[in-house]
């Protein structure tokens, strides 16, 4: 299996949705809302993709300042090619695109909780999420 990786190669919402639907991440992303997915892609400022021929098989989509922190908001690898090193390569290429002291931060999908320690991440116990403005007191 030959995989080619690309940095900041634009992908379409349809390609991203197709890939997400082949992963457990698809259940937690708005794949029925094309406009939201298009906006997710538009404002990500670091996108690493993995290709098997013309087929998109992996994505690392991040928002970053490149110096202090990088939020790896989506790491998705087609389940048909998981466990072949694609995810680890996407993470490595993301980190290599950053300045050396820049931290790579992510929120794990429940099914991937055991994956991240295996590839070198350490767990941080004080992450917080605010989804609804009405919850702000």
C-alpha positions as CSV (number, residue, x, y, z in Angstrom):
1,X,0.0,0.0,0.0
2,X,1.5,3.3,-1.1
3,X,0.4,6.3,0.8
4,X,1.2,9.9,-0.2
5,X,1.0,12.7,2.2
6,X,0.2,16.3,1.4
7,X,0.5,19.5,3.5
8,X,-2.3,22.1,3.1
9,X,-3.7,20.5,0.0
10,X,-7.3,21.7,-0.2
11,X,-9.9,19.0,0.0
12,X,-13.7,19.3,-0.6
13,X,-16.3,18.9,2.1
14,X,-17.6,15.8,0.2
15,X,-14.1,14.2,0.4
16,X,-13.9,15.0,4.1
17,X,-17.4,13.8,4.8
18,X,-16.7,10.5,2.9
19,X,-13.6,9.9,5.0
20,X,-15.3,10.8,8.3
21,X,-18.1,8.4,7.5
22,X,-15.5,5.6,7.3
23,X,-14.4,6.3,10.9
24,X,-15.9,6.4,14.3
25,X,-15.3,10.2,14.3
26,X,-18.1,10.6,11.8
27,X,-20.7,10.0,14.6
28,X,-19.3,13.1,16.4
29,X,-19.0,15.4,13.4
30,X,-21.7,17.3,11.6
31,X,-21.4,15.2,8.4
32,X,-25.0,16.0,7.4
33,X,-24.3,19.7,7.5
34,X,-22.2,20.5,4.4
35,X,-22.0,24.2,5.1
36,X,-20.5,23.6,8.6
37,X,-18.0,21.1,7.2
38,X,-17.0,23.6,4.5
39,X,-16.4,26.2,7.2
40,X,-14.4,23.7,9.3
41,X,-12.1,23.2,6.3
42,X,-12.0,26.9,5.4
43,X,-10.7,28.1,8.8
44,X,-8.3,25.2,9.6
45,X,-4.9,26.6,9.1
46,X,-3.0,23.3,9.0
47,X,-4.2,20.3,7.0
48,X,-2.2,17.2,6.5
49,X,-3.8,14.5,4.3
50,X,-3.0,10.9,3.4
51,X,-3.9,9.5,0.0
52,X,-4.0,6.0,-1.5
53,X,-4.1,6.8,-5.2
54,X,-6.9,9.3,-5.6
55,X,-8.6,8.2,-2.4
56,X,-8.4,10.3,0.7
57,X,-7.6,7.9,3.5
58,X,-6.5,10.1,6.3
59,X,-6.7,13.7,7.6
60,X,-5.1,15.7,10.4
61,X,-7.0,19.0,10.6
62,X,-5.7,21.6,13.0
63,X,-6.0,25.2,14.2
64,X,-2.8,26.7,15.4
65,X,-0.6,29.7,16.0
66,X,2.4,27.5,15.1
67,X,4.4,28.8,18.1
68,X,2.6,28.0,21.4
69,X,-0.2,25.6,20.7
70,X,-1.9,23.6,18.0
71,X,-5.3,22.1,18.4
72,X,-5.5,18.9,16.4
73,X,-9.3,19.0,16.0
74,X,-9.7,16.0,13.7
75,X,-7.5,13.0,13.3
76,X,-9.3,10.6,11.0
77,X,-8.0,7.4,9.2
78,X,-10.2,5.2,7.1
79,X,-10.9,2.1,9.2
80,X,-9.9,-0.1,6.2
81,X,-6.3,1.1,6.6
82,X,-6.0,1.8,10.3
83,X,-3.1,0.2,12.2
84,X,-0.8,0.8,9.2
85,X,1.0,3.9,10.7
86,X,-1.0,6.5,8.8
87,X,-2.4,8.2,12.0
88,X,1.1,8.3,13.5
89,X,2.5,9.8,10.4
90,X,-0.2,12.4,10.2
91,X,0.6,13.4,13.9
92,X,4.3,13.5,13.2
93,X,3.9,15.7,10.1
94,X,1.6,18.0,12.0
95,X,4.2,18.4,14.8
96,X,7.0,18.9,12.3
97,X,5.0,21.8,10.7
98,X,5.1,23.6,14.1
99,X,7.9,25.3,16.0
100,X,9.7,22.9,18.3
101,X,8.2,24.2,21.5
102,X,4.6,24.3,20.2
103,X,2.3,21.9,22.1
104,X,0.0,19.6,20.2
105,X,-3.4,19.4,21.9
106,X,-6.5,17.3,21.2
107,X,-9.7,15.9,22.6
108,X,-9.9,12.2,22.0
109,X,-12.8,10.3,20.6
110,X,-13.9,7.7,23.2
111,X,-12.8,4.8,20.9
112,X,-9.3,6.4,20.6
113,X,-8.5,7.0,24.2
114,X,-6.1,4.1,24.4
115,X,-4.4,5.1,21.1
116,X,-2.9,8.4,22.1
117,X,-0.7,7.2,25.0
118,X,0.7,4.5,22.7
119,X,2.0,7.2,20.3
120,X,3.5,9.5,22.9
121,X,0.7,11.8,24.2
122,X,0.3,12.5,27.9
123,X,-3.2,12.9,29.4
124,X,-4.2,16.3,30.7
125,X,-6.9,16.3,33.3
126,X,-8.1,19.9,33.2
127,X,-9.7,20.3,29.7
128,X,-13.0,22.2,29.7
129,X,-15.6,22.6,27.0
130,X,-18.3,25.3,26.6
131,X,-20.8,24.5,23.8
132,X,-23.8,26.7,24.5
133,X,-23.5,30.4,25.3
134,X,-26.6,29.9,27.6
135,X,-24.4,27.9,29.9
136,X,-22.1,30.8,30.5
137,X,-23.0,32.3,33.9
